[in-house]
Amino acid sequence: MRVRALIGAGVAAVGVVAYRDLTQKTHAIRRNFPVIGNFRYLLETIGPELRQYIVTSNEEERPFSRDERRWVYASAKGQNNYFGFGTDIDVEHIQGHTYIKQRTFPLEPPTPLDELASLPSTKVLGGPRGRTGAFRPASVVNISAMSFGSLSGAAITALNKGAAKAGCLHNTGEGGISPYHRNGADLVLQIGTAYFGCRNADGSFDLELLKDVVAAAPVKAIEIKLSQGAKPGLGGMLPAAKITEEIAAIRGIPLDRDCISPPRHSAFSDVDSMLDFVELVATETGVPVGIKSAVGHQGFWRELAELMRTRTRGVDFITVDGGEGGTGAAPLIFTDSISLPFRMGFSRVYGTFAELGLADDVTFIGSGKVGLPENAVVAFALGADMVNVAREAMLSIGCIQSQKCHTDECPVGVATQNPWLVRGLDPVSKADRCAAYLVQLRKELIRVSAAVGVGHPSHITPHDIEILNGDYESRTLTGIYGYKDHWGVPVADAGT
């Protein structure tokens, strides 16, 4: 009798826990996997000890270490994101570690720190080219390109609402504008090689349709995607398992096969015709137009800079994507071995324009694991005016780095179209977390800028950062990437 009572009590307890997990909206993993999902948090709690003695250290996990993910999670939840008892890093011996040099006496007054950690760009986007819709972005940190289809509607909603709360721009990704992108944030409309959202039946570009799309949505700028870090030289890839009727309707694609965008654009065929296309789109829509690309052969960038020297045609911004980036499906060799890592690629592109005196004519945007304070600071020191965050934003709304983005089996509803898994992601509460993360990243940038003695992260120079190069030896970014003394810092209020 006593055993039967104990079993009954156990079943009742499990039922209570299951009911609690299914009805709560805070944790997607518990909502999707009631009862057993709680073990994930138990393992997370004792994870540092397990890794310390059995598996890995806090810095060894990839692509994001435990410390990096812990910082994002704590920032998104408004929890204590400090670390105690010193660094885990072997600071004197680790190869490639970043050191930011603080100043005893500041060169400039610090940026005032308000509730939102407001941090606008130092450049007016589209200002140098006199675009009708030129504007100064209100935030140097913005949401990078992630399409509806690659991410769930709930995830896109959370990111868009979060961007709106934090005053950030939200890049649509190449999949076009979905209803989930219309939750308050200003948009950067990405045009990929398949022209989703602005294509004819044969897949070619449709200018009139693009104008209609821009007029009907809060589009502040247009980004023409030439390539991306995860799969440079390939078009976007959306596995058939993730294509729903809604996605097919928005993109204008069939349901029963993988959606693979062409590797190159059909609307232009070289740098010269690309600039004609940029000017056409900018003139017809009125908004600033730029390009996004990973970095491979330098010939493209040299020709682009040379053609822009006359200042009769030009891109308004350049988003440089590092080869270490990527949020969706890609062949392993493309992920690991094609296109340059962000720092090397960005420095080569920026240097090409700086050498010709064109750096202040373009807004430079960094993309590729730059949503962490250290990496973002390096990006600004190298000449970035803004940074776009993707995977870090995914972490802020619940991503647990399961690396199942390409399978439609994301357990927390971020990168899947499975209705059962998506239901676990509550876009309202996750939007608050996304906004909190974005604000916290800006706050860290303001703090680091003040420590370096400048008033804005864009004023941090390559001289202010050293990279460890073997035991007890380091070099500044200036020396590593061949920068000249005046490179990396924009003219104040460029574009006004």
N, C-alpha and C positions, 0 to 999 in steps of 0.2 A: 504493500500500500504506500509506504514511504517513497519507494523508488518511482512508483507511478506518479506520485505527487511532484516529485522532483523533475521528472520528465515533462510533466504538464507545465510546471513553472518555467522550465527552460524554453519550451516551445512558445509560451506566452511572451517571455522576455525577447526572444528572437522576433516574434511578431511585432512587438512594440518598436524594436529597433528598426525593423523593415519599414513599418509605417512612418516612423520619423524620417528615415532616409528618403523614402519616396516622396514625401510632401515638402521637405525642405528645399530651398533653392540656392543655398550658399555654396555647396560642394557638388559639382557635376559627377564626380566619380562615385559618390555615395548615392546619388539619385539614380544613376544608371545601373549601379551594382550594389543594391541594398545589402546591408549586413557585411558581406565579404569586402566591400569597398573600404570599410573602416580599417582593415588590416593595412591598407596602403599608408594611412596616416601613422599607424603604429610603427611600420617599417621606416617611414620617413623620420620619426622621432628618434629611433635608435640607429638610423643610417650612418651618422658620423662615426659612431663607435664601430659599427660593422666594417665601414670602409677603412677606418684607421688601422684596424688590426687584421683584416681579412682581404679587402678588395682594393680600393683606391683611396687616395688622399682627397681633400676638399678641392684640390686644384687640377686633378687628373681627368675628370670626366669631360667628354666632348659630345657635341660641339659647345655646350655651355657647362662649365664646371658647377659643382654644387654651390660654391660660394657665390658665383654669378647668379644662379637661379634663386638662391636664398635672398639675395639683395633685391631682385625684381619682385619676388613674391611678397616680401616684407614691405617694400615700398608701395606695391599695389594695394595691400591690405591696410595701409596706414599703421603698420606695426614698427617696432624698434628694428631699424635696418643697420644698426651699428654692429661692429665686430669687436670682441674683447680679447685680451691677453696677447696682443701683437699679431704680426702677420704669419701665415703658414708658409710663405714663399721663402725660399733660400735666396735672399735678396742679393748676396754678393757673388753668386755663382750662376744663377739661372740665365740662360742665353735669351736675349731679345726682350728682357723685361723693361717696362717703361718707367722712367723717373721724371717727375714734373718738378721743376725747380721753383721754389717759393722765393719771394723777395721780402727783405726786412722792411723796406720802405716802398710803398706803392708808387707806380708811375701815373695812375689815373684813379679817380674816385670810383668806388665799387658801384655796381648796379643795385638800386634799392630792391629789397626782397619783400614783395607783397604776397598775399595769400595764394595767388596762382603762379608765383615765381615768373612773372611776365618777362619774356625775353625775345623781343622782335629781331628780325634780321637787320643787319646793317645796310643791306642793299634793297633797292626797290626793284622787284621782279618785273622785267619788261621796261623799266625806265630808260636805260640807255638806247633802246630801239624805238622809244616813243610809242609804245603800244597803247591803244585806247584804254584797255583794262589793266594797265600797269598798277601794281600795288606793293606795299611793303608787308610781307608775311608777318603775322603777329607772333609767330613762334619759330624758333630755329630748330625745334624738334617736331617732326610730323610723321604721320602714319604712312609707311611705304606701300608699294603696290602689291596687293593680294586680292585676287579675283573672287567674286562669288562663283562658286563651283569648286574652286580649290578649297575655299573655306565655306562653312555653313552660313545660312542666312542669319542664324542667331549670332554667330561670331562677327559677321560683318556689321550687324546692328549694334553689338556691343562696342566694336571699334569706332563706329561712326558716332554713336552717342558719347563715347569717351572723348573722342577728338573734339566734339562740339563743346563739351564741358571744359576741356583744357584749352580751347581756343586754337586748335591745330588744324592743319589741312589733312585731308584723307584722300590718298591716291586710290583710284578705283581698281587698279590692275587692268589687264587687257580684256577681261571678260565683259566689259560694258557696265553701264549704270543699272543697278537692280533696285527694287523697292527698298532694300535694306540699306542702301547708300543714302537714302533720303530721310535721315533722322537728325538733321540739324547742322552737320559739319559742312564747311566749304570743301569742294572737291577739286582734285587734279585728275582730269580725265586722261587715262592712258590709252593710246592707240597702238595696238600691236600689229603684227604682220597679217593677221586674219581680219582686221578691221571690224571686230565685233561691235555692234551697236551703230556702226556707220558704214555698212557694206551692202553692195548689191547682191542679187541672188547668186551671181557667179563668184562672189567673194571679193570683188574689186571694191575700191574705195568710193564712197558716195558723199561728196561734199555737202550737198543739200541736206542729207539726213544728219550729218555731223552738226550743221548749223541749227537744225531743229533740236537735237539733243542738248547742245550747249545752251540754247535759249530756254529750255524747259527745266534746267537743273542748275544748282548753285556751283557751276564750273568756274573756277578762278584761273585755271591754267590748263594747258594740254601738254602731255608728255608723249613723245613718239618713241616707242621702245624699239631700239635696234637689236639689242641682245640683253641678256640678264646673267648674273653671276653663276647661277645654278646650272645653266645649260647654254652657254654662249655658242652661237652658231646653230642652235636649234630653235624652233618655235616653241611656244607654250604647249604643255602637255596636260590634258585632263583625261584620266582613264575613264573608260565607258562605265565602270562601276559607280562613278560619282556623278554621272550625268542624269539629271531628272528632267521631267517634262518642262518644268519652269526654267531650268538652265538652258535647255534646248531652244525654248521659245525666245529667251533673251538674246542668246548668241546666234540663233538661226542655224542650228546644226542638227544632225540626226541623233537619235537616242542610242542606237545599237553599235556604236563603234567609238574607239578612242578619238578624242578631239585633239589633233596635232596641228598647230599653226604652221604655216610655211616658214622656212628658215630666214627668208628675206622679204622685203617689201616689194610690191608690184607697182606702187605709185611713183617710185623713183628708183634709179639704178646706179647712181654715183653721188659723190659729195655735192657736185654742182646742182644736179637736179633735186637733191634732198633739200638744199637751201631754198630753191624755188618753191618746193612743197611747203616748207616751213613758213615762208613769207605769204604764200597763198592762204594757208590755214589761219595765220595770225591776222591777215587783213580781213578775211571773211568773217571770222568769229570775234575779233577784237581783243582776244585774251593772249597773254604771253604764251609762247610755244618753245619747248625745249626738247632735248633728247635724253634717253637713258641708254647706257651701254656698259658692258664689261670691256676690259682693255686687253687687246691682243697686239696686233701689228700697229706700229706707230704711224705708218704712212697716212692712215685715215685722219688722225688728229692733226698732223702737220698740214695736210691739204685743207682741212676745215679751217684751221687758224689762218692760213695764208689767204683763203677766199674771204674771210671776215675782216681782213686788214682794211679793206676799202670802206667798211662800215655802211655799205649799201644793203647788205643782206647778213643775217646772222641768227643764231639760236639765242634765246633769252636765258636759258639755263641748261646746265649739263649735269645729269645725275650719273655719277660714276659708281658702278656696282662691282664689288669685290668678288673674286672667284670663290671665296669661302662662304658666300651668302646662299640663300635658297630656302623656300618654305614649302615646296611641293615635290612633284615627281621629276626625277632626272636620272639618266644613265650614270653609273658610278664613275666612269672615266671622266665624264664632263664635270661632275661634282668635285672630283679630286684633282684633276690635272689640266683643265683647260681654262684659260684666262688668268690674268695676274691677280694676286691677292690685293686687297683694297689699298693698303698703304703704298705699295709699289706702283700699282696702276694709277691711283689718284695723283701721285706726285708727278708721274710722267705726263699726264694730261694737263695738269695745272701748269707745270713748267713750260710746256709747249706754248700755252697762251701768255704766260708771264713774260717769256722771252721776247714776244712781239708786242708787249705793252697792252695786251687785250684782257688781262685778268679782271679788271674792274668793269668790263663791258658785259661780263657773264656772271650769273649767280651759280656757284658751284655747290652741288649737293652730294654728300657722301652717303653710301648705302652698302651694307655688308657687315653685320655684327657691330654697328656703331651705336647701339642702344644701351651700351654700358658706359659709365662715366669716363673711364680711362681711355677707351677706344674713341669716344666722341671728342675728347680733348685733343687727342692726336690728330683726328680729322680736321678740327678747327685750326690747329697749328700748321697743318699742311696747306691750308687755304680754303677749306670748306666754309661756306656761309650758312649752310643748314645741314641737318642730318635727317635721314629717313629711317624709321625703325620698323621692323617686321616681326622677326621671331621673338624679340623681347616683348613686343606688344601682345603677341600670342601667349607668351608666358603669363603676362599680366591678367589675361582673361581665363586662365585655367590650364593652358598647355603644360603637360608634365614631361615633355621631351621623350615621348614613347617612340618617336620616329616611325609612325605608321601613317604619315600624311598621304602617301601614295596608294594606300590599301583600302580607303573608305572605312577603316576600322579605328579611327581615332577614339580612344575611350572616353574623352571628355567633351566630345561634340564640337571641337573647334574645326578640324579639317576633315569633315565627313558630311555626307548627305543622308546618312542612316537616321530615320526619324526617331528611333528609340534612343540613340546616342545623342542626337542634337537636343532632345528634350531636357537633358541634364544640364544644359548651359542656359542659365537665366540671363538674358541680355541686359536687364535693368541693373542688377547687382554687379555684373561683370563690367558694365560701362563705368560705374564708379571706380572700380579697381583700375581700369585702363587709364582713366583721367588722373587718378592718384599717382600712377607710375610716371606718366608724362610730366606731370608737375614736379615730381621728385627728381626726375632726371634734369630738368631745367634748374631746379634748386641746386643740385650738385654742381652743375656747370657754373652757376653764379658764384658758388663758394670757392671753387677751384680758381676761377678767374681772379677773385679777390685775393686769394693766397699768392697767385703769381704777380699780383700788383696791377692788374688791368681791369677795365670796366666792362668788358664783354669777351666771351670766349673767342670771337673772331680776331681779337687783338693779341691772343696768345701766339707767339712766334715759334718757328722751328728751333730757334736758339734756346727756348725755354724748356725744351724736352730732350732728355738724353735716353739712349737705348743701350743697355748693357751688351757688350761685345766680348764675351769671354770673361775669365776671372779678373776682377778689379780693373776693368777697362771699359770705357763707354764712349759713345759718339753722339753728338747732337743730330737731330733730324736734318739740320742744314748740311752737315757733313755727309750723312748717309745718302741723302737723295739729291745732293748737288744743288741745293737752293742758293740763290743770291740773297744778300742781306735784306733787301726790301721785299722779298717774296713772302707770301703767306698772310699778309695783313691788308685788308681792303681799305680804300680811301674812305674816310668818314662819310656816312650818309650817301654812299654811291648810288647814282641813279636819280637823285632828286633834281 
